[in-house]
Amino acid sequence: MEIVIQQLTKSFGAKKALDAVNLHIREGMFGLLGPNGAGKTSLMRIMATLLPKSAGHVQICGVPIEEKMKIRGMVGYLPQDFSVYPSFSVAEAMDYLAILSGMSDRKARIEKIDFLLDKVNLTPQRKTKIRALSGGMKRRLGIAQAILHDPRVLIVDEPTAGLDPEERIRFRNLLRDFSEGRIVILSTHIVEDIEFTCESLAVLKRGQLLYEGKVKGLLDHAQGRVWTVTIGRSQLDEVRAVYPILSTVSEGEGIRIRLLSDERPFTHAQPIEPSIEDAYMKLMGGGA
């Protein structure tokens, strides 16, 4: 149960969306973190056999990516913009997609659909039209269709973007539950989603791999480099011009800031333990 990626390159003309990327993904939740344009979607679409690679090698559970039908039988994919006919009800959409996935036995389809709708907490909406679903419900329906064929690998692209906090937590828990005995790849630019669900991750920037390893290991990049200090409001722009600022909080007449610096930036600045988001910003080379 592993995905091995070696020197993977994807070019669109002169632009490289992925530049000689090497990854080793094992069972459980694996995060793909990076800003828009980092190459995350290109990587996922290649793993889902929806986009051809330009160079390199990819194997999923021992099967080369070139064997598309075998790969598609093992992989479930939820794109960022999942859509299905809006006039369908939830149950009709699931039945339609089950038929497309090769499930010809109607009784087996109904049993599987009932099980999955219960799993993603959509049973009360089984007769609801797709157009009437909330954003969170549509994402949960997307997960249900992606796991119709019980894939060994599930790939989800920005699944919590635009969701309210409660729905995001519910969605993260759903993915974590499904990762038992499988590989779930979660792509996002929201650091919190990775922090609370994944044990390992990769960080991409402009098609290049900046980090691969344990989530906790990412903290090493910012250890001893995150500081907090209160400054006057008039100093903010001056400080921002010199140091990457991670966050600001108003405190009376002043502003308490978190910033990145390899050395103590001010005599009264205090070191603090970095968060995963701090470490990510340090790795990306910037701040707010």
Secondary structure, 3 states (H helix, E strand, C coil): CEEEEEEEEEEECCEEEEEEEEEEEECEEEEEECCCCCCHHHHHHHHCCCCCCCEEEEEECCEECCCHHHHHHHEEEECCCCCCCCCCEHHHHHHHHHHHCCCCCHHHHHHHHHHHHHHCCCHHHCCCEHHHCCHHHHHHHHHHHHCCCCCCEEEEECCCCCCCHHHHHHHHHHHHHHCCCCEEEEEECCHHHHHHHCCEEEEEECCEEEEEEECHHHHHHCCCCEEEEEEEHHHHHHHHCCCCEEEEEEECCEEEEEEECCCCCCCCCEECCCCHHHHHHHHHCCCC
